[in-house]
Amino acid sequence: MSNEITNILLIEDEKDIARFIELELTCEGYKVHVAYDGMQGLMSARQINPDLIILDRMLPQMNGIEVCKRLRQSTDVPILMLTAKGDITDKVEGLDAGANDYLVKPFNLDELLARVRVQLRSKKPFEKTIMEFMDLHLDTTTREIKRGDKKINLSPKEYDLLMLFMKHPKHVLNRERILENIWGWDFEGEDNVLEVYMHSLREKIEVDGKPRILQTIRGVGYVLKEPT
């Protein structure tokens, strides 16, 4: 796996099953977030911006079909639906709602893990050499950064930070996720290290009065988006 953490959101109301899946996925190196009902799952998906969602069909508050339909209004994240309902009509309904794959309970663990890997592989886009956001350009081959026509020199950590934001434009990244991706899950450095690097990164990419595109969402994290 790459250095970037792969986030999986598991929406499953049966806590024993949820705990089992969470432990197995964690052992595989994934970061697992768990929600126990449909409403909580929908909100978590919007907050976390996961790389994959494992979604149970039968859920309290909001069923998996409705959750899937609502997610598809705003995201193309891969969705693997789990269910005890194995009829063809049920599978078709789940796939038509927007699920990418459908696995019937009880399932084989190895098959679940294989299907997770397949969905994560299919999600990976063709790696662009040039990443762009407004007038900001990042060349992943040469590591050259420009804002307009002006070259910007960044430290390795500043470069990694900027690349993370450019991979997820317009998505709010919370502090925990940024620290895990850039410094690792076991980072035990200074509490304000992220704030220090964000301040330095902003100074460099906002040179010559360029508008702010790395914005703070107070109490949550940061987002790369058009200036307001």
Backbone as JSON, one array per atom type, in Angstrom:
{
  "sequence": "MSNEITNILLIEDEKDIARFIELELTCEGYKVHVAYDGMQGLMSARQINPDLIILDRMLPQMNGIEVCKRLRQSTDVPILMLTAKGDITDKVEGLDAGANDYLVKPFNLDELLARVRVQLRSKKPFEKTIMEFMDLHLDTTTREIKRGDKKINLSPKEYDLLMLFMKHPKHVLNRERILENIWGWDFEGEDNVLEVYMHSLREKIEVDGKPRILQTIRGVGYVLKEPT",
  "N": [[0.83, -1.19, 0.0], [0.3, 2.38, -0.48], [1.8, 5.34, 1.01], [-0.27, 6.95, 1.68], [-3.15, 7.02, 3.65], [-5.78, 4.66, 3.38], [-9.11, 5.15, 3.58], [-11.92, 3.56, 4.85], [-15.38, 3.44, 5.08], [-17.6, 1.81, 7.11], [-20.87, 0.83, 7.23], [-22.97, -0.56, 9.27], [-25.35, -2.17, 11.22], [-25.38, -4.37, 12.92], [-23.56, -5.05, 15.6], [-21.63, -7.0, 16.32], [-20.91, -8.12, 13.86], [-20.0, -5.82, 12.62], [-17.78, -5.17, 14.21], [-16.14, -7.38, 13.75], [-15.61, -7.17, 10.96], [-14.39, -4.66, 10.97], [-12.03, -5.16, 12.49], [-10.69, -7.03, 10.86], [-10.28, -5.58, 8.47], [-8.72, -3.51, 9.46], [-6.45, -4.93, 10.19], [-5.53, -5.43, 7.66], [-4.47, -3.06, 7.0], [-6.06, -0.86, 6.51], [-7.78, 2.21, 7.29], [-10.5, 2.29, 9.3], [-13.78, 3.46, 9.61], [-16.71, 3.45, 11.5], [-20.24, 3.3, 11.26], [-23.47, 2.99, 12.71], [-26.1, 3.19, 11.88], [-28.32, 4.24, 9.2], [-28.62, 7.09, 8.87], [-26.52, 8.14, 10.42], [-24.45, 6.99, 8.99], [-24.67, 8.26, 6.48], [-24.11, 10.92, 7.15], [-21.5, 10.57, 8.12], [-20.18, 9.76, 5.8], [-20.16, 12.12, 4.33], [-18.58, 13.71, 5.9], [-16.13, 12.35, 6.18], [-15.27, 11.64, 3.63], [-14.66, 9.03, 2.34], [-12.59, 6.38, 0.86], [-13.81, 4.09, 0.14], [-17.01, 2.59, 0.64], [-18.59, 0.31, 2.71], [-21.64, -1.05, 2.84], [-24.44, -1.96, 4.66], [-27.56, -3.42, 3.8], [-30.01, -3.57, 5.25], [-30.88, -1.36, 7.53], [-31.32, 0.65, 10.52], [-33.08, 3.81, 10.95], [-32.42, 4.84, 8.3], [-32.67, 3.02, 5.36], [-30.3, 0.89, 3.55], [-30.57, 1.09, 0.75], [-31.74, 3.6, 0.33], [-29.77, 5.21, 1.5], [-27.69, 4.72, -0.28], [-28.74, 5.79, -2.69], [-28.88, 8.51, -1.99], [-26.2, 9.1, -1.51], [-25.21, 8.84, -4.09], [-26.02, 11.14, -5.27], [-24.09, 12.98, -4.86], [-21.51, 11.9, -4.89], [-19.05, 9.65, -6.3], [-17.96, 7.55, -4.96], [-16.77, 4.21, -4.46], [-19.13, 1.69, -3.64], [-19.79, -1.05, -1.69], [-22.22, -3.3, -1.19], [-23.67, -5.04, 1.51], [-25.74, -7.78, 2.4], [-28.44, -9.78, 3.72], [-30.29, -10.54, 2.0], [-30.61, -12.31, -0.82], [-31.88, -12.59, -3.27], [-32.3, -12.3, -6.84], [-33.77, -10.05, -7.67], [-33.43, -8.37, -5.48], [-30.68, -7.92, -5.58], [-30.48, -6.6, -8.03], [-31.95, -4.29, -7.43], [-30.27, -3.12, -5.51], [-27.93, -2.64, -7.03], [-28.97, -0.95, -9.0], [-29.57, 1.2, -7.41], [-27.14, 2.3, -7.07], [-24.98, 0.92, -6.04], [-21.72, -0.53, -6.35], [-20.97, -3.14, -6.1], [-22.13, -6.29, -4.73], [-22.64, -8.25, -1.98], [-23.6, -11.23, -0.46], [-24.73, -12.11, 2.79], [-24.34, -15.07, 4.82], [-20.88, -14.31, 4.37], [-17.73, -15.18, 2.84], [-14.67, -14.39, 4.36], [-12.24, -13.97, 2.93], [-13.23, -13.53, 0.39], [-14.64, -11.15, 0.76], [-12.5, -9.39, 1.38], [-11.1, -9.54, -1.03], [-12.95, -8.41, -2.8], [-13.05, -5.84, -1.76], [-10.44, -4.97, -2.38], [-10.6, -5.01, -5.18], [-12.51, -3.0, -5.7], [-11.19, -0.76, -4.68], [-8.99, -0.67, -6.37], [-10.26, -0.11, -8.78], [-11.13, 2.41, -8.28], [-8.9, 4.01, -8.36], [-7.66, 6.68, -10.16], [-6.3, 7.4, -13.44], [-3.01, 8.33, -13.1], [-2.28, 11.65, -13.05], [0.19, 13.69, -14.56], [0.33, 16.42, -14.36], [-1.22, 18.35, -11.97], [-3.98, 20.45, -11.37], [-5.46, 23.39, -10.02], [-7.51, 26.02, -10.25], [-5.37, 28.68, -10.81], [-3.2, 27.33, -9.92], [-0.59, 25.04, -10.25], [0.75, 21.78, -10.23], [3.38, 19.68, -10.83], [3.78, 16.34, -10.85], [5.87, 14.8, -11.66], [8.24, 16.34, -11.96], [8.07, 17.71, -9.64], [7.57, 20.37, -9.62], [6.08, 23.46, -8.81], [3.68, 25.92, -9.6], [2.16, 29.12, -9.33], [0.09, 30.7, -11.25], [2.3, 32.24, -13.41], [4.45, 32.11, -11.8], [7.07, 30.42, -10.21], [7.14, 28.24, -7.38], [8.83, 27.41, -4.47], [8.84, 24.66, -2.42], [9.11, 22.97, 0.75], [9.75, 19.43, 1.38], [7.63, 18.41, 3.06], [5.72, 20.45, 2.84], [5.16, 20.24, 0.14], [4.01, 17.66, 0.06], [1.73, 18.15, 1.6], [0.37, 20.06, 0.0], [-0.09, 18.52, -2.28], [-1.82, 16.57, -1.26], [-4.11, 18.13, -0.73], [-4.69, 18.93, -3.34], [-5.38, 16.56, -4.49], [-7.82, 16.19, -3.4], [-9.76, 18.34, -4.02], [-11.97, 20.9, -2.91], [-13.0, 19.39, -0.89], [-13.45, 19.09, 2.54], [-10.81, 18.46, 4.67], [-10.19, 16.84, 7.62], [-8.31, 17.53, 10.63], [-7.14, 15.25, 11.82], [-7.09, 13.39, 9.72], [-5.32, 14.64, 7.91], [-2.93, 14.73, 9.4], [-2.45, 11.96, 9.71], [-2.05, 11.18, 7.04], [0.19, 12.69, 6.22], [2.12, 12.75, 8.3], [1.89, 10.28, 9.5], [0.14, 7.69, 11.33], [1.05, 7.29, 13.93], [2.2, 9.61, 14.83], [3.85, 11.74, 17.1], [4.58, 14.35, 17.55], [4.91, 17.97, 17.91], [1.93, 19.69, 18.97], [1.02, 21.76, 17.38], [2.06, 21.43, 14.86], [0.86, 21.05, 12.34], [-0.53, 23.45, 11.96], [1.61, 25.23, 11.81], [2.92, 24.41, 9.44], [0.84, 24.8, 7.6], [0.55, 27.56, 7.72], [3.02, 28.38, 6.67], [2.88, 27.22, 4.1], [0.7, 28.57, 3.0], [1.71, 31.2, 2.93], [3.56, 30.95, 0.9], [2.11, 30.16, -1.4], [0.33, 32.19, -1.69], [1.61, 34.37, -2.63], [2.45, 37.67, -3.81], [-0.05, 38.83, -3.47], [-1.98, 36.99, -4.24], [-5.22, 35.42, -4.21], [-6.69, 33.74, -1.33], [-6.79, 30.28, -1.33], [-6.49, 28.02, 0.14], [-8.33, 27.26, 2.69], [-9.44, 27.74, 6.07], [-11.57, 25.72, 7.95], [-13.17, 26.33, 10.64], [-12.67, 24.56, 13.63], [-12.83, 22.14, 12.35], [-11.13, 21.54, 9.98], [-9.25, 21.88, 7.0], [-9.64, 23.21, 3.64], [-9.27, 23.07, 0.12], [-10.34, 25.4, -2.0], [-12.24, 27.63, -4.17], [-11.77, 31.16, -3.68], [-13.87, 32.98, -1.42]],
  "CA": [[0.0, 0.0, 0.0], [1.04, 3.63, -0.5], [1.89, 6.01, 2.29], [-1.53, 7.61, 1.97], [-4.1, 6.15, 4.34], [-7.01, 4.33, 2.68], [-10.21, 5.24, 4.53], [-13.11, 2.78, 4.53], [-16.53, 3.65, 5.96], [-18.45, 0.63, 7.27], [-22.19, 1.17, 7.78], [-23.49, -1.89, 9.65], [-26.0, -2.03, 12.52], [-25.09, -5.52, 13.79], [-22.27, -4.64, 16.15], [-20.66, -8.1, 16.27], [-20.42, -8.19, 12.48], [-19.23, -4.59, 12.36], [-16.5, -5.28, 14.91], [-15.36, -8.4, 13.04], [-15.13, -6.59, 9.7], [-13.46, -3.57, 11.31], [-10.75, -5.73, 12.91], [-10.03, -7.66, 9.71], [-9.83, -4.53, 7.55], [-7.63, -2.82, 10.14], [-5.27, -5.8, 10.06], [-5.07, -5.31, 6.28], [-3.82, -1.76, 6.85], [-7.01, 0.2, 6.2], [-8.36, 3.01, 8.37], [-11.92, 1.97, 9.24], [-14.72, 4.28, 10.36], [-17.93, 2.64, 11.61], [-21.51, 3.93, 11.59], [-24.38, 1.91, 13.06], [-27.41, 3.37, 11.26], [-28.24, 4.89, 7.9], [-28.43, 8.54, 8.98], [-25.14, 8.35, 10.87], [-23.58, 6.62, 7.88], [-24.73, 9.3, 5.46], [-23.36, 12.07, 7.66], [-20.08, 10.21, 8.19], [-19.65, 9.75, 4.44], [-19.94, 13.5, 3.91], [-17.5, 14.29, 6.71], [-14.86, 11.62, 6.05], [-14.89, 11.49, 2.22], [-13.91, 7.77, 2.33], [-12.18, 5.8, -0.41], [-14.73, 2.98, -0.12], [-18.07, 2.42, 1.63], [-19.22, -1.01, 2.83], [-22.97, -0.61, 3.27], [-25.45, -2.99, 4.89], [-28.84, -3.03, 3.19], [-31.05, -3.42, 6.26], [-30.35, -0.46, 8.55], [-32.28, 1.54, 11.16], [-33.08, 5.24, 10.61], [-32.52, 4.97, 6.84], [-32.17, 1.76, 4.82], [-29.12, 1.0, 2.71], [-30.93, 1.52, -0.6], [-31.92, 5.06, 0.37], [-28.44, 5.8, 1.74], [-26.95, 4.6, -1.54], [-29.29, 6.76, -3.63], [-28.5, 9.86, -1.57], [-24.76, 9.25, -1.74], [-24.95, 8.96, -5.52], [-26.34, 12.5, -5.7], [-22.95, 13.89, -4.67], [-20.2, 11.25, -4.89], [-18.92, 8.4, -7.05], [-17.18, 6.63, -4.14], [-17.22, 2.82, -4.6], [-20.0, 1.19, -2.58], [-19.97, -2.5, -1.64], [-23.4, -3.52, -0.37], [-23.81, -6.32, 2.19], [-27.13, -8.03, 2.72], [-28.89, -11.16, 3.89], [-31.27, -10.76, 0.93], [-29.81, -12.72, -1.96], [-32.66, -12.77, -4.49], [-31.84, -11.51, -7.98], [-34.45, -8.75, -7.67], [-32.79, -7.55, -4.45], [-29.37, -7.52, -6.09], [-30.7, -5.6, -9.08], [-32.36, -3.05, -6.77], [-29.08, -2.52, -4.91], [-27.04, -2.14, -8.09], [-29.64, 0.19, -9.62], [-29.51, 2.33, -6.48], [-25.81, 2.91, -7.17], [-23.91, 0.08, -5.49], [-20.78, -1.07, -7.34], [-20.87, -4.59, -5.91], [-23.18, -6.78, -3.85], [-22.18, -9.48, -1.35], [-24.67, -11.79, 0.38], [-24.37, -12.73, 4.07], [-22.98, -14.98, 5.36], [-19.89, -14.24, 3.3], [-16.37, -15.64, 3.14], [-13.82, -13.23, 4.63], [-11.3, -13.76, 1.83], [-13.97, -12.95, -0.73], [-14.89, -9.75, 1.11], [-11.25, -8.63, 1.23], [-10.79, -9.47, -2.46], [-13.86, -7.44, -3.41], [-12.57, -4.53, -1.31], [-9.27, -4.62, -3.19], [-11.04, -4.74, -6.55], [-13.16, -1.69, -5.74], [-10.17, 0.27, -4.46], [-8.2, -0.57, -7.61], [-11.07, 0.52, -9.82], [-11.29, 3.82, -7.93], [-7.68, 4.77, -8.62], [-7.67, 7.28, -11.48], [-5.02, 7.48, -14.14], [-2.19, 9.33, -12.42], [-1.93, 12.81, -13.85], [1.5, 14.3, -14.34], [0.05, 17.8, -13.95], [-2.44, 18.57, -11.19], [-4.32, 21.86, -11.47], [-6.61, 23.96, -9.34], [-7.48, 27.42, -10.65], [-4.08, 29.02, -11.44], [-2.16, 26.59, -9.21], [-0.18, 23.87, -11.04], [1.73, 20.92, -9.56], [3.9, 18.62, -11.7], [4.18, 15.25, -9.96], [7.11, 14.2, -12.16], [9.37, 17.23, -11.65], [7.77, 18.34, -8.34], [7.55, 21.82, -9.83], [4.82, 24.1, -8.46], [3.53, 27.28, -10.09], [0.9, 29.85, -9.15], [0.18, 31.54, -12.43], [3.59, 32.03, -14.07], [5.51, 32.2, -10.8], [7.48, 29.17, -9.58], [7.09, 28.24, -5.92], [9.7, 26.4, -3.87], [8.26, 24.11, -1.2], [9.82, 21.9, 1.44], [9.09, 18.14, 1.11], [6.36, 18.28, 3.77], [4.79, 21.4, 2.23], [4.77, 19.64, -1.14], [3.09, 16.56, 0.36], [0.48, 18.77, 2.04], [-0.32, 20.65, -1.15], [-0.53, 17.43, -3.16], [-2.99, 15.97, -0.62], [-5.27, 18.99, -0.97], [-5.01, 18.94, -4.77], [-6.04, 15.28, -4.78], [-9.18, 16.25, -2.85], [-10.23, 19.72, -4.05], [-13.33, 21.23, -2.46], [-13.39, 18.49, 0.2], [-12.85, 19.47, 3.82], [-9.98, 17.42, 5.26], [-10.04, 17.15, 9.03], [-6.94, 17.57, 11.14], [-6.67, 13.88, 12.05], [-6.79, 12.76, 8.43], [-4.11, 15.26, 7.35], [-1.77, 14.26, 10.18], [-2.21, 10.55, 9.38], [-1.54, 11.07, 5.68], [1.48, 13.36, 6.02], [3.09, 12.42, 9.35], [1.72, 8.91, 9.97], [-0.85, 7.55, 12.4], [1.68, 7.25, 15.25], [2.94, 10.86, 15.03], [3.79, 12.25, 18.48], [5.32, 15.62, 17.57], [4.26, 19.15, 18.49], [0.5, 19.77, 18.68], [0.72, 22.79, 16.39], [2.9, 21.24, 13.67], [0.06, 21.25, 11.14], [-0.8, 24.88, 11.82], [2.86, 25.87, 11.39], [3.15, 24.11, 8.02], [-0.21, 25.44, 6.81], [0.89, 28.99, 7.65], [4.14, 28.51, 5.74], [2.4, 26.88, 2.76], [-0.13, 29.69, 2.53], [2.57, 32.35, 2.61], [4.26, 30.71, -0.37], [1.21, 30.09, -2.56], [-0.45, 33.43, -1.77], [2.58, 35.42, -2.92], [2.03, 38.76, -4.71], [-1.46, 39.16, -3.3], [-2.89, 35.98, -4.79], [-6.3, 35.14, -3.26], [-6.56, 32.54, -0.5], [-7.54, 29.1, -1.79], [-6.42, 27.05, 1.24], [-9.15, 27.93, 3.69], [-9.66, 27.07, 7.35], [-12.93, 25.47, 8.42], [-12.91, 26.38, 12.08], [-13.1, 23.42, 14.42], [-12.9, 20.93, 11.53], [-9.88, 21.29, 9.26], [-8.89, 22.79, 5.91], [-10.18, 22.85, 2.35], [-8.79, 23.78, -1.07], [-11.5, 25.79, -2.79], [-12.21, 28.98, -4.7], [-11.96, 32.18, -2.64], [-15.25, 33.45, -1.27]],
  "C": [[0.87, 1.25, 0.0], [1.05, 4.24, 0.88], [0.58, 6.68, 2.66], [-2.51, 6.61, 2.57], [-5.33, 5.92, 3.47], [-8.14, 4.26, 3.71], [-11.42, 4.46, 4.02], [-14.19, 3.1, 5.56], [-17.4, 2.4, 5.94], [-19.76, 1.06, 7.92], [-22.92, -0.14, 8.02], [-24.07, -1.79, 11.06], [-25.76, -3.21, 13.45], [-23.67, -5.37, 14.32], [-21.22, -5.75, 16.14], [-20.06, -8.23, 14.87], [-19.55, -6.98, 12.16], [-17.85, -4.68, 12.99], [-15.58, -6.27, 14.2], [-14.77, -7.82, 11.75], [-14.11, -5.49, 9.96], [-12.08, -4.11, 11.66], [-9.99, -6.31, 11.72], [-9.5, -6.62, 8.74], [-8.67, -3.74, 8.15], [-6.34, -3.62, 10.03], [-4.69, -5.75, 8.65], [-4.44, -3.95, 6.0], [-4.75, -0.61, 6.51], [-7.41, 0.96, 7.47], [-9.87, 2.87, 8.27], [-12.72, 2.89, 10.15], [-16.05, 3.53, 10.36], [-19.13, 3.52, 11.96], [-22.54, 2.81, 11.76], [-25.82, 2.12, 12.58], [-27.26, 4.2, 9.99], [-27.97, 6.38, 7.97], [-27.01, 8.87, 9.4], [-24.16, 8.04, 9.75], [-23.52, 7.69, 6.81], [-23.94, 10.53, 5.9], [-21.86, 11.79, 7.71], [-19.44, 10.23, 6.8], [-19.32, 11.16, 3.97], [-18.79, 14.15, 4.67], [-16.15, 13.66, 6.4], [-14.34, 11.62, 4.61], [-14.07, 10.2, 2.04], [-13.53, 7.32, 0.92], [-13.1, 4.65, -0.83], [-15.77, 2.94, 1.0], [-18.57, 0.98, 1.56], [-20.56, -0.76, 3.53], [-23.92, -1.79, 3.43], [-26.79, -2.5, 4.32], [-29.91, -2.73, 4.24], [-30.5, -2.63, 7.44], [-31.48, 0.3, 9.23], [-32.09, 2.98, 10.69], [-33.26, 5.48, 9.1], [-31.93, 3.71, 6.22], [-31.03, 1.98, 3.82], [-29.4, 1.46, 1.29], [-31.06, 3.03, -0.65], [-30.6, 5.78, 0.61], [-27.65, 5.82, 0.44], [-27.43, 5.65, -2.55], [-28.86, 8.19, -3.27], [-27.02, 10.12, -1.78], [-24.47, 9.51, -3.21], [-25.33, 10.35, -6.07], [-25.11, 13.42, -5.63], [-21.58, 13.22, -4.76], [-20.22, 9.98, -5.74], [-18.06, 7.39, -6.29], [-17.67, 5.2, -4.34], [-18.03, 2.38, -3.39], [-20.17, -0.32, -2.74], [-21.12, -2.78, -0.68], [-23.41, -4.94, 0.2], [-25.27, -6.54, 2.54], [-27.39, -9.51, 2.95], [-29.89, -11.53, 2.81], [-30.53, -11.05, -0.37], [-30.57, -12.95, -3.24], [-32.13, -11.86, -5.6], [-32.47, -10.12, -7.98], [-33.84, -7.81, -6.63], [-31.43, -7.04, -4.91], [-29.51, -6.41, -7.13], [-31.09, -4.26, -8.46], [-31.16, -2.34, -6.16], [-28.15, -1.92, -5.94], [-27.65, -0.93, -8.78], [-29.62, 1.42, -8.72], [-28.14, 3.0, -6.5], [-24.68, 2.11, -6.59], [-23.02, -0.44, -6.62], [-20.69, -2.59, -7.27], [-21.85, -4.99, -4.81], [-22.74, -8.13, -3.3], [-23.22, -9.96, -0.34], [-24.08, -12.4, 1.65], [-24.99, -14.12, 4.14], [-21.96, -15.05, 4.23], [-18.56, -14.8, 3.79], [-15.47, -14.41, 3.29], [-12.87, -12.94, 3.47], [-11.98, -13.14, 0.62], [-14.27, -11.48, -0.47], [-13.64, -8.92, 0.88], [-10.87, -8.49, -0.24], [-11.67, -8.44, -3.15], [-13.5, -6.01, -2.99], [-11.39, -4.08, -2.17], [-9.66, -4.27, -4.62], [-11.65, -3.34, -6.64], [-12.17, -0.56, -5.54], [-9.29, 0.43, -5.69], [-8.98, 0.17, -8.69], [-11.26, 2.0, -9.56], [-10.09, 4.65, -8.34], [-7.72, 5.36, -10.03], [-6.31, 7.16, -12.15], [-4.23, 8.62, -13.52], [-1.81, 10.46, -13.36], [-0.51, 13.26, -13.53], [1.32, 15.72, -13.82], [-1.27, 17.83, -13.19], [-2.71, 20.06, -11.18], [-5.51, 22.2, -10.6], [-6.54, 25.47, -9.54], [-6.14, 27.72, -11.33], [-2.9, 28.34, -10.74], [-1.86, 25.29, -9.97], [0.9, 23.09, -10.28], [2.1, 19.79, -10.51], [4.44, 17.5, -10.82], [5.47, 14.57, -10.4], [8.32, 15.03, -11.75], [9.25, 17.85, -10.27], [7.81, 19.86, -8.45], [6.16, 22.36, -9.54], [4.82, 25.51, -9.0], [2.18, 27.84, -9.66], [0.89, 30.91, -10.23], [1.48, 31.21, -13.15], [4.75, 31.96, -13.09], [5.8, 30.83, -10.18], [7.5, 29.32, -8.06], [7.96, 27.1, -5.41], [9.1, 25.96, -2.53], [9.19, 23.09, -0.58], [9.11, 20.58, 1.13], [7.73, 17.99, 1.8], [5.32, 19.24, 3.21], [4.27, 20.85, 0.9], [3.75, 18.52, -0.91], [1.72, 17.1, 0.79], [-0.31, 19.3, 0.85], [-0.87, 19.56, -2.07], [-1.77, 16.75, -2.58], [-4.24, 16.8, -0.88], [-5.67, 18.99, -2.44], [-5.62, 17.62, -5.24], [-7.5, 15.31, -4.35], [-9.71, 17.68, -2.85], [-11.68, 19.83, -3.62], [-13.86, 20.27, -1.39], [-12.68, 18.93, 1.48], [-12.09, 18.27, 4.38], [-9.78, 17.75, 6.73], [-8.59, 16.97, 9.48], [-6.35, 16.18, 11.29], [-6.26, 13.22, 10.74], [-5.51, 13.33, 7.82], [-2.88, 14.76, 8.07], [-1.44, 12.81, 9.84], [-1.57, 10.4, 8.01], [-0.12, 11.61, 5.54], [2.52, 12.93, 7.05], [2.96, 10.99, 9.87], [0.81, 8.84, 11.19], [-0.25, 7.62, 13.79], [2.49, 8.51, 15.55], [2.75, 11.38, 16.45], [4.58, 13.55, 18.61], [4.52, 16.74, 18.22], [2.79, 19.22, 18.06], [0.19, 20.73, 17.54], [1.5, 22.62, 15.09], [2.1, 21.48, 12.39], [-0.2, 22.73, 10.9], [0.44, 25.63, 11.32], [3.09, 25.65, 9.9], [2.08, 24.75, 7.13], [0.07, 26.93, 6.66], [2.0, 29.22, 6.63], [3.7, 28.25, 4.3], [1.57, 28.01, 2.18], [0.72, 30.89, 2.13], [3.21, 32.18, 1.24], [3.32, 30.7, -1.57], [0.32, 31.32, -2.69], [0.45, 34.64, -2.05], [2.0, 36.43, -3.91], [0.53, 39.01, -4.65], [-2.44, 38.18, -3.91], [-3.97, 35.64, -3.77], [-6.11, 33.82, -2.52], [-7.43, 31.42, -1.04], [-7.43, 27.94, -0.8], [-7.11, 27.68, 2.44], [-9.34, 27.07, 4.93], [-11.15, 26.91, 7.6], [-12.82, 25.3, 9.93], [-13.51, 25.19, 12.82], [-13.16, 22.11, 13.65], [-11.57, 20.64, 10.87], [-9.65, 22.33, 8.19], [-9.48, 22.28, 4.61], [-9.53, 23.69, 1.26], [-10.01, 24.11, -1.91], [-11.36, 27.24, -3.27], [-12.43, 29.98, -3.58], [-13.4, 32.67, -2.61], [-15.31, 34.96, -1.31]]
}
